[in-house]
Amino acid sequence: MSHTARVLEYLKRHPKGLTPMDGLQWLGTFRLAARIYELRSQGHPIRTERVPLSGGGKVARYSLQKQKSPRVRGA
């Protein structure tokens, strides 16, 4: 399975999201932003949130946006 496919599966299973450190630790990917770019290019709705680090600074956390289910009109 490619790193991009592994990132997508992780995002589907973990609604809280994925940071670059998580990507390295759990998926072995050094270039998480590049994998996110590929997934967005494929049409996946991925949200980026900047979260603070305990020692200062911020890091990106990526998560899948929830899809709105289409409304079905009554008969």
N, C-alpha and C positions, 0 to 999 in steps of 0.2 A: 504494500500500500504506500502511495506517495506521501510525502510530508503534508502536502496540501489537503489530501483526503483525510489524513489523520487529524489535522487541525479542525476540519469541518466536523468530523465525528465527535471530537472533544467538545466543540461549541454546542453541538446538539444535546450532548449528555450533561453539560455543566452550564446551567443558565446564568450563573454568576459571572462567567466569562473567563478570559485567559490573558495573562500578562506575559511579557517576554521571558521573565524568569520561569513562569509555569511552563511555557513552551519548551524551554531548554531542559528543565527538570523532568517533565512528564513525557515530552514528545521527541526530545533530542533535536529540536530545530533551533538553529542559531539566528535565522532570518525570518522571524514571525511576521514582521511588517510586510515582507515580500509575499508570504503565503496568504496574508489577509488581502493584499492587492489582487492576487490571482483569483481568490474566491469572490471578491467584489466584481471583478471583470466577468466572472461566470454568472453574475446576477444574484448572488447571495446577499441579503440585506444585513450587513454587519455594522454594528454601532461601536464607536470609539469613545471611551470615557477616560479623562485624565484623573488619576487617583494619586493622592499624596503618599510619599514614602515616610517611614518613621524617622529617618535621618535627614529629612528635608528633600526637596525636589518632587517631581511627579513622574509617573510612568503611565503608559497607555494600557487600558484593559479593554479587550475586544469581546463582544457578545453578539449573538444573533438577535435581531429585532424580531419581535413577535409579528407574525403575519395576521392581518385582519382577515377574518373569514368573510366570504361574500354573503351578502344578505339575500335571502330567498323571499321573494314576494309571495304573499298568499294567493290562493286561487280564487 
